Amino acid sequence: MDESGDIVIMVDGQLPPAKGEAKSMLADGHPHRARVVALLTAAETVMAHRAALVGPIGMDLQLTAPRILNVNDATNLLGGVGDVLQA
């Protein structure tokens, strides 16, 4: 948690998982499985000593990446991160 009370989860070296198909993002062979595992590991570390969040929450996704030709659109990235973190 930072000084503002926000919970900050940083994942270096991975793009966020993107929503886009019915197959579970944790399934073997899913192209975003490594991204999901990296995000869940980072979230687990940050939340290890916190109570579960209750009530409305917001999400601010900041992506810093080199120029990449095949990056998913913002809606799919937000949806993918939201799906992974919903539980």
DSSP file (Angstrom, degrees, kcal/mol; ACC not computed):
  #  RESIDUE AA STRUCTURE BP1 BP2  ACC     N-H-->O    O-->H-N    N-H-->O    O-->H-N    TCO  KAPPA ALPHA  PHI   PSI    X-CA   Y-CA   Z-CA
    1    1 A M              0   0    0      0, 0.0     6,-0.2     0, 0.0     2,-0.1   0.000 360.0 360.0 360.0 139.1    0.0    0.0    0.0
    2    2 A D    >   -     0   0    0      4,-2.4     3,-1.7     1,-0.0     0, 0.0  -0.312 360.0 -83.7 -94.1-175.8    1.4    3.5   -0.8
    3    3 A E  T 3  S+     0   0    0      1,-0.3    -1,-0.0     2,-0.1     0, 0.0   0.755 125.5  58.0 -62.0 -26.6    1.0    6.7    1.3
    4    4 A S  T 3  S-     0   0    0      2,-0.1    -1,-0.3     1,-0.0     3,-0.1   0.557 118.5-107.0 -81.3  -7.1   -2.5    7.5   -0.3
    5    5 A G  S <  S+     0   0    0     -3,-1.7    -2,-0.1     1,-0.3     2,-0.1   0.395  76.1 138.3  93.3  -2.4   -3.9    4.2    0.9
    6    6 A D        -     0   0    0      1,-0.1    -4,-2.4    -5,-0.0     2,-0.6  -0.451  55.1-127.2 -73.6 148.6   -3.9    2.8   -2.6
    7    7 A I        -     0   0    0     -6,-0.2     2,-0.6    -2,-0.1    -1,-0.1  -0.883  25.5-160.3 -95.5 124.0   -2.8   -0.8   -3.2
    8    8 A V        -     0   0    0     -2,-0.6     2,-0.6    38,-0.1    -2,-0.0  -0.930  10.3-175.0-113.2 120.9   -0.1   -0.9   -5.8
    9    9 A I        -     0   0    0     -2,-0.6     2,-0.4     2,-0.0    34,-0.1  -0.964   8.7-170.1-115.2 116.5    0.6   -4.2   -7.6
   10   10 A M        -     0   0    0     -2,-0.6     2,-0.5    32,-0.1    -2,-0.0  -0.906  10.2-173.4-112.0 134.5    3.6   -4.0  -10.0
   11   11 A V    >   -     0   0    0     -2,-0.4     3,-0.6     3,-0.1     2,-0.3  -0.936  12.5-161.1-126.0 106.4    4.5   -6.7  -12.5
   12   12 A D  T 3   +     0   0    0     -2,-0.5     3,-0.1     1,-0.2    -2,-0.0  -0.662  69.8  16.9 -88.2 142.0    7.8   -6.1  -14.2
   13   13 A G  T 3  S+     0   0    0     -2,-0.3     2,-0.4     1,-0.2    -1,-0.2   0.491 106.3  87.7  83.5   4.2    8.7   -7.8  -17.5
   14   14 A Q    <   -     0   0    0     -3,-0.6    -1,-0.2    21,-0.1    -3,-0.1  -0.995  68.8-131.8-135.1 140.4    5.2   -9.0  -18.4
   15   15 A L        -     0   0    0     -2,-0.4     3,-0.1     1,-0.1    48,-0.0  -0.530  46.0 -93.2 -74.8 156.9    2.3   -7.4  -20.3
   16   16 A P        -     0   0    0      0, 0.0     2,-0.1     0, 0.0    -1,-0.1  -0.375  46.5 -97.4 -66.5 152.1   -1.0   -7.7  -18.5
   17   17 A P        -     0   0    0      0, 0.0     2,-0.4     0, 0.0    64,-0.3  -0.469  41.8-142.7 -66.9 144.2   -3.2  -10.6  -19.4
   18   18 A A        -     0   0    0     62,-0.2    59,-0.2    -2,-0.1     2,-0.2  -0.901   6.3-127.0-114.5 139.6   -5.8   -9.7  -22.0
   19   19 A K        +     0   0    0     57,-2.7    61,-0.2    -2,-0.4    60,-0.1  -0.566  58.1 118.7 -76.7 142.4   -9.4  -11.0  -22.2
   20   20 A G        +     0   0    0      1,-0.5     2,-0.3    -2,-0.2    -1,-0.2   0.456  58.3  42.1 177.9  -6.8  -10.3  -12.4  -25.5
   21   21 A E        -     0   0    0      2,-0.2    -1,-0.5     1,-0.1     4,-0.1  -0.975  69.9-116.3-151.4 165.2  -11.3  -16.1  -25.5
   22   22 A A  S    S+     0   0    0     -2,-0.3     3,-0.1    -3,-0.1    -1,-0.1   0.748  81.7 101.9 -76.5 -23.9  -13.4  -18.5  -23.5
   23   23 A K  S    S-     0   0    0      1,-0.1    -2,-0.2     2,-0.1    -3,-0.1  -0.353  87.5 -98.6 -63.8 137.9  -10.5  -20.8  -22.5
   24   24 A S    >   -     0   0    0      1,-0.2     3,-1.6     2,-0.1    -1,-0.1  -0.306  22.5-135.6 -56.9 134.6   -9.3  -20.3  -19.0
   25   25 A M  T 3  S+     0   0    0      1,-0.3    11,-0.3    -4,-0.1    -1,-0.2   0.626 105.9  55.9 -69.7 -11.4   -6.2  -18.0  -18.8
   26   26 A L  T 3  S+     0   0    0     10,-0.1    -1,-0.3     2,-0.1     3,-0.1   0.454  83.1 114.9 -94.8  -2.7   -4.7  -20.5  -16.3
   27   27 A A  S X  S-     0   0    0     -3,-1.6     3,-2.2     1,-0.1     6,-0.2  -0.380  80.5 -97.2 -68.8 143.5   -5.0  -23.4  -18.7
   28   28 A D  T 3  S+     0   0    0      1,-0.3    -1,-0.1    -2,-0.1    -2,-0.1  -0.354 111.9  23.2 -55.3 136.1   -1.9  -25.1  -20.0
   29   29 A G  T 3  S+     0   0    0      1,-0.3    -1,-0.3    -3,-0.1    -2,-0.1   0.311  83.3 138.0  88.3  -9.3   -1.1  -23.7  -23.4
   30   30 A H    X   -     0   0    0     -3,-2.2     3,-1.7     1,-0.1     4,-0.3  -0.540  56.9-133.3 -69.5 134.5   -3.0  -20.5  -23.0
   31   31 A P  T 3  S+     0   0    0      0, 0.0     3,-0.2     0, 0.0     4,-0.2   0.688 103.2  45.2 -64.9 -17.4   -0.8  -17.7  -24.5
   32   32 A H  T 3> S+     0   0    0      1,-0.1     4,-2.2     2,-0.1     5,-0.2   0.266  78.0 107.6-108.4  11.8   -1.3  -15.4  -21.4
   33   33 A R  H <> S+     0   0    0     -3,-1.7     4,-2.5     1,-0.2     5,-0.2   0.909  79.7  50.6 -57.1 -45.2   -0.8  -18.0  -18.7
   34   34 A A  H  > S+     0   0    0     -4,-0.3     4,-2.2     1,-0.2    -1,-0.2   0.873 109.9  51.3 -61.8 -36.7    2.7  -16.6  -17.7
   35   35 A R  H  > S+     0   0    0      2,-0.2     4,-2.3     1,-0.2    -1,-0.2   0.904 110.3  48.9 -65.7 -41.2    1.1  -13.1  -17.4
   36   36 A V  H  X S+     0   0    0     -4,-2.2     4,-2.8   -11,-0.3     5,-0.2   0.931 111.8  48.2 -64.3 -46.7   -1.7  -14.4  -15.2
   37   37 A V  H  X S+     0   0    0     -4,-2.5     4,-2.4     1,-0.2    -2,-0.2   0.908 111.8  50.1 -62.3 -42.3    0.8  -16.3  -12.9
   38   38 A A  H  X S+     0   0    0     -4,-2.2     4,-2.1    -5,-0.2    -1,-0.2   0.915 113.1  46.2 -62.5 -43.2    3.0  -13.2  -12.7
   39   39 A L  H  X S+     0   0    0     -4,-2.3     4,-2.6     2,-0.2    -2,-0.2   0.925 113.5  47.9 -65.9 -45.5    0.0  -11.0  -11.8
   40   40 A L  H  X S+     0   0    0     -4,-2.8     4,-2.5     2,-0.2    -2,-0.2   0.890 111.6  50.7 -63.6 -39.4   -1.4  -13.4   -9.2
   41   41 A T  H  X S+     0   0    0     -4,-2.4     4,-1.9    -5,-0.2    -1,-0.2   0.924 112.7  45.7 -63.7 -45.0    2.1  -13.8   -7.6
   42   42 A A  H  X S+     0   0    0     -4,-2.1     4,-2.1     2,-0.2    -2,-0.2   0.910 114.2  48.5 -64.8 -42.6    2.5  -10.0   -7.3
   43   43 A A  H  X S+     0   0    0     -4,-2.6     4,-2.6     1,-0.2    -2,-0.2   0.898 109.6  52.6 -64.9 -40.6   -1.0   -9.6   -6.0
   44   44 A E  H  X S+     0   0    0     -4,-2.5     4,-0.7     1,-0.2    -1,-0.2   0.899 109.4  49.6 -62.7 -40.6   -0.6  -12.3   -3.4
   45   45 A T  H >< S+     0   0    0     -4,-1.9     3,-0.6     1,-0.2     4,-0.3   0.929 114.4  44.1 -63.2 -45.5    2.6  -10.7   -2.1
   46   46 A V  H 3< S+     0   0    0     -4,-2.1     3,-0.4     1,-0.2    -2,-0.2   0.876 119.6  41.3 -67.4 -38.2    1.0   -7.3   -1.8
   47   47 A M  H >< S+     0   0    0     -4,-2.6     3,-1.9     1,-0.2    -1,-0.2   0.413  82.0 105.6 -92.4   2.0   -2.2   -8.7   -0.2
   48   48 A A  T << S+     0   0    0     -4,-0.7    -1,-0.2    -3,-0.6    -2,-0.1   0.810  92.1  29.6 -54.9 -35.1   -0.5  -11.2    2.2
   49   49 A H  T 3  S+     0   0    0     -3,-0.4     2,-0.3    -4,-0.3    -1,-0.3   0.017 106.2  90.4-117.4  27.1   -1.1   -9.1    5.3
   50   50 A R  S <  S-     0   0    0     -3,-1.9     2,-0.1     3,-0.0     3,-0.1  -0.882  74.6-113.8-121.0 153.2   -4.3   -7.3    4.3
   51   51 A A        -     0   0    0     -2,-0.3     3,-0.1     1,-0.1    -2,-0.1  -0.428  50.4 -82.5 -75.3 159.3   -7.9   -8.1    4.8
   52   52 A A        -     0   0    0     -2,-0.1     2,-0.2     1,-0.1    -1,-0.1  -0.307  52.0-103.9 -60.2 146.8  -10.0   -8.8    1.8
   53   53 A L        -     0   0    0     -3,-0.1     2,-0.4     2,-0.0    -1,-0.1  -0.541  38.8-166.0 -75.5 138.6  -11.3   -5.7    0.0
   54   54 A V        +     0   0    0     -2,-0.2    -3,-0.0     2,-0.1    -1,-0.0  -0.977  45.6  10.9-128.1 139.7  -15.0   -5.0    0.6
   55   55 A G  S    S-     0   0    0     -2,-0.4     2,-0.1     2,-0.0    -2,-0.0  -0.330 105.5 -15.6  91.4-174.5  -17.2   -2.5   -1.2
   56   56 A P        -     0   0    0      0, 0.0     2,-0.3     0, 0.0    -2,-0.1  -0.350  64.3-178.6 -67.0 141.7  -16.7   -0.7   -4.5
   57   57 A I        -     0   0    0     -4,-0.1     2,-0.3    -2,-0.1    -2,-0.0  -0.903  14.0-145.1-133.1 164.1  -13.1   -0.4   -5.8
   58   58 A G        -     0   0    0     -2,-0.3     2,-0.4     2,-0.0     0, 0.0  -0.835   7.6-145.9-124.2 165.8  -11.5    1.2   -8.7
   59   59 A M        -     0   0    0     -2,-0.3     2,-0.5     2,-0.0    23,-0.0  -0.998   8.4-170.2-138.1 133.9   -8.6    0.1  -10.9
   60   60 A D        -     0   0    0     -2,-0.4     2,-0.6     2,-0.0    -2,-0.0  -0.974  12.7-163.4-121.5 112.9   -5.9    2.2  -12.6
   61   61 A L        -     0   0    0     -2,-0.5     2,-0.5     2,-0.0    17,-0.1  -0.871   5.3-172.8-102.2 120.4   -3.8    0.2  -15.1
   62   62 A Q        -     0   0    0     -2,-0.6     2,-0.5     2,-0.0    -2,-0.0  -0.961   3.1-170.1-114.3 123.3   -0.6    1.8  -16.2
   63   63 A L        -     0   0    0     -2,-0.5     2,-0.5     2,-0.0   -48,-0.1  -0.954   8.6-178.6-117.6 121.4    1.4    0.1  -18.9
   64   64 A T        +     0   0    0     -2,-0.5    -2,-0.0     0, 0.0     0, 0.0  -0.973  24.1 148.4-117.5 116.1    4.9    1.1  -19.8
   65   65 A A        -     0   0    0     -2,-0.5     3,-0.1     3,-0.0    -2,-0.0  -0.980  48.9-101.0-145.5 153.3    6.2   -1.0  -22.7
   66   66 A P        -     0   0    0      0, 0.0     2,-0.4     0, 0.0     0, 0.0  -0.262  68.7 -67.9 -64.8 166.4    8.6   -0.7  -25.6
   67   67 A R        +     0   0    0      2,-0.0     2,-0.4     1,-0.0     0, 0.0  -0.428  66.0 179.3 -61.9 114.6    6.9   -0.2  -28.9
   68   68 A I    >   -     0   0    0     -2,-0.4     3,-0.5    -3,-0.1    -3,-0.0  -0.960  26.3-151.2-122.5 137.0    5.2   -3.5  -29.6
   69   69 A L  T 3  S+     0   0    0     -2,-0.4     2,-0.2     1,-0.2    -1,-0.1   0.817  89.7  46.7 -78.5 -30.4    3.1   -4.2  -32.7
   70   70 A N  T 3  S+     0   0    0      2,-0.0     2,-0.4     0, 0.0    -1,-0.2  -0.333  70.5 143.0-113.7  51.3    0.7   -6.7  -31.2
   71   71 A V    <   -     0   0    0     -3,-0.5     3,-0.1    -2,-0.2    -3,-0.0  -0.752  51.6-117.3 -88.9 135.5   -0.5   -5.2  -27.9
   72   72 A N        -     0   0    0     -2,-0.4    -1,-0.1     1,-0.1     2,-0.0  -0.216  38.3 -91.5 -64.6 161.2   -4.2   -5.8  -27.1
   73   73 A D     >  -     0   0    0      1,-0.1     4,-2.0     4,-0.0     3,-0.4  -0.302  37.7-104.7 -73.7 163.4   -6.5   -2.9  -26.8
   74   74 A A  H  > S+     0   0    0      1,-0.2     4,-2.8     2,-0.2     5,-0.3   0.845 117.6  56.0 -58.4 -39.8   -7.1   -1.2  -23.4
   75   75 A T  H  > S+     0   0    0      1,-0.2     4,-2.3     2,-0.2    -1,-0.2   0.909 109.5  45.7 -62.4 -42.6  -10.6   -2.7  -22.9
   76   76 A N  H  > S+     0   0    0     -3,-0.4   -57,-2.7     2,-0.2     4,-2.2   0.861 113.3  50.3 -69.7 -34.9   -9.2   -6.3  -23.3
   77   77 A L  H  X S+     0   0    0     -4,-2.0     4,-2.5   -59,-0.2     5,-0.2   0.937 112.7  45.6 -67.3 -46.0   -6.3   -5.6  -21.0
   78   78 A L  H  X S+     0   0    0     -4,-2.8     4,-2.6     1,-0.2    -2,-0.2   0.914 114.4  49.5 -62.3 -42.0   -8.5   -4.1  -18.3
   79   79 A G  H  X S+     0   0    0     -4,-2.3     4,-2.4    -5,-0.3    -1,-0.2   0.893 110.9  49.6 -63.7 -40.4  -10.9   -7.0  -18.6
   80   80 A G  H  X S+     0   0    0     -4,-2.2     4,-2.1     2,-0.2   -62,-0.2   0.926 113.2  45.0 -65.1 -45.8   -8.1   -9.5  -18.4
   81   81 A V  H  X S+     0   0    0     -4,-2.5     4,-2.4   -64,-0.3    -2,-0.2   0.921 113.8  50.7 -64.0 -43.6   -6.6   -8.0  -15.2
   82   82 A G  H  X S+     0   0    0     -4,-2.6     4,-1.1    -5,-0.2    -2,-0.2   0.906 109.8  50.3 -61.2 -42.3  -10.1   -7.6  -13.7
   83   83 A D  H  < S+     0   0    0     -4,-2.4     3,-0.4     1,-0.2     4,-0.4   0.915 112.2  47.1 -61.2 -43.6  -10.9  -11.3  -14.4
   84   84 A V  H  < S+     0   0    0     -4,-2.1     3,-0.4     1,-0.2    -2,-0.2   0.904 118.9  39.1 -65.7 -41.2   -7.6  -12.4  -12.9
   85   85 A L  H  < S+     0   0    0     -4,-2.4    -1,-0.2     1,-0.2    -2,-0.2   0.500  87.4  96.4 -89.9  -4.0   -8.0  -10.3   -9.7
   86   86 A Q     <        0   0    0     -4,-1.1    -1,-0.2    -3,-0.4    -2,-0.1   0.805 360.0 360.0 -61.8 -30.7  -11.8  -10.7   -9.2
   87   87 A A              0   0    0     -3,-0.4    -1,-0.3    -4,-0.4    -2,-0.1   0.476 360.0 360.0 -86.8 360.0  -11.5  -13.6   -6.7
